[in-house]
C-alpha cells in the first residue's frame, strides 16, 4: 500500500540497501582504514499492472504524488525487515498495454524518507556575530569618509610626477642611443 491506497496486481517488489563506507589510505602504508558513514536510504522498486476501469485515475494520482515530493506512508510484507514506513516517490514509469484500453503497466521507484535532524539552536551565537559585523561595518564606513579628501589631495602630485616621468624616459632614451 502506498499512501493508504492498495497498488493493483503487484508483480515484483525489490529492495536495495546500501552502506556508506569511506576508504582512507595512509600515505606510504599498505592497506587502508574503512570508516562507516551509516546506511543510505533503502530503495524500493515496485512493478505491477493496473487493469480496471479506474487504472488511468491511479496513474494520475501517482503522477500527482510524484510532483508534490511529500513523504508517503508505505506498507509491504517484504519491507518489514527493513522497517521502511515512509517513502519519497522518486520515479513513476507508466506504459499502456497494447490491445487493452484500461491496462497500464507501472514501475514505481521509491526511496526511504528519513526525517531531517533539526539544527541546533544558534540564536545566541547569531546575535554576537551580528553585533561584531555591525561594529566592523561602522569602522569601514568611517574609513570611507577619509577616502575623498585623500583622493583629492593626490591631485597636487600628478603634475610634478608626470614631469619626472617624462625626464626619466628622455634620460633612458639618451642612454640607449
Secondary structure, DSSP 8 states (H G I E B T S, - for coil): -BTTB--TTEEEEEEE--EEEEEE--TT-SS-EEEEEEE---EEEEEEEE-STTHHHHHHHHHHHHHH---EEB--STTTTTT--EEEEEEEEEEE-TT-TT-EEEEEEEEE----------HHHHHHHHHHHHHHHHHHHHHHHHHHHHHHHTHHHHHHHHHHHHHHHHHHHHHH-
